[in-house]
Structures are given as C-alpha cells and as structure tokens.
Amino acid sequence: MSTIETNVTGRKLPTKSVCARYGVCDRTIARWERDPDLSFPQPMLLNGRKYYDEAALADWDRAQIRGAA
C-alpha cells in the first residue's frame, strides 16, 4: 500500500502548505515550477497568491515514485 494519500478532495493548497508537504522553502518550489524536466504542477494565481491543486500534486508524487523505481 502506498503512503501517498489517494483520497484527494480537490482542495487548493497555498505555497506555504506545499513547502511543508515537501520540506523545502518557497524558492525551491519556484525553481521546480520553472524546471520543465520536473513537470511540477503549475499554480493558479488567486488575489496575487499561488495555490496548487492537491490532486495534481498527488499525481506528481506518484510520477516521481514511478520514475525512481
């Protein structure tokens, strides 16, 4: 059984939550967004703040695990 949560509610996560999810700072997230080789989910901009789709992040997590295997 995978440790990645599969019950995703379609929530949007702010950058701070994404940083905590991966244990990195906001600059690292910004670099991941710009790196086309990573295919990191692009955020949506709401009121000048970035929000990431939780389902897209879960899909990206699974793709990273498959790529590492």
C-alpha positions as CSV (number, residue, x, y, z in Angstrom):
1,M,0.0,0.0,0.0
2,S,1.3,3.4,-0.9
3,T,1.9,6.0,1.7
4,I,0.6,8.7,-0.6
5,E,-2.9,9.8,0.2
6,T,-5.3,8.7,-2.6
7,N,-8.5,10.4,-1.2
8,V,-7.9,13.9,-2.6
9,T,-10.7,16.4,-2.3
10,G,-9.8,18.8,-5.0
11,R,-8.5,21.3,-2.5
12,K,-6.1,24.1,-3.4
13,L,-3.0,24.4,-1.2
14,P,-1.2,27.7,-0.6
15,T,2.6,27.8,-1.2
16,K,3.3,27.5,2.5
17,S,1.4,24.2,2.7
18,V,3.2,22.9,-0.4
19,C,6.6,23.9,1.2
20,A,5.7,22.0,4.3
21,R,4.5,19.0,2.3
22,Y,7.9,18.6,0.6
23,G,10.1,20.0,3.4
24,V,11.5,22.8,1.2
25,C,11.4,26.6,1.1
26,D,9.3,28.7,-1.3
27,R,12.3,29.4,-3.5
28,T,12.7,25.7,-4.2
29,I,9.1,25.5,-5.2
30,A,9.6,28.4,-7.6
31,R,12.6,26.6,-9.1
32,W,10.6,23.4,-9.5
33,E,7.9,25.4,-11.3
34,R,10.4,26.7,-13.8
35,D,12.2,23.4,-14.5
36,P,10.4,21.8,-17.5
37,D,12.1,18.5,-16.8
38,L,10.4,18.1,-13.4
39,S,6.8,18.8,-14.8
40,F,5.9,20.2,-11.4
41,P,2.2,21.2,-11.3
42,Q,1.8,24.9,-12.1
43,P,-0.1,27.0,-9.6
44,M,-3.1,29.2,-10.1
45,L,-3.0,32.8,-9.0
46,L,-5.8,34.0,-6.8
47,N,-5.6,37.5,-5.4
48,G,-1.9,37.6,-6.0
49,R,-1.2,34.3,-4.2
50,K,-0.3,31.0,-5.6
51,Y,-2.4,27.9,-5.0
52,Y,-1.7,24.4,-6.1
53,D,-4.2,21.7,-6.9
54,E,-3.9,18.9,-4.3
55,A,-4.8,16.2,-6.9
56,A,-2.2,17.5,-9.3
57,L,0.4,17.3,-6.5
58,A,-0.6,13.8,-5.7
59,D,-0.3,12.8,-9.3
60,W,3.2,14.4,-9.5
61,D,4.1,12.5,-6.3
62,R,3.1,9.2,-7.9
63,A,5.0,10.0,-11.1
64,Q,8.2,10.7,-9.0
65,I,7.9,7.4,-7.3
66,R,7.4,5.5,-10.6
67,G,10.4,7.4,-12.0
68,A,12.6,6.5,-9.1
69,A,11.8,2.8,-9.3
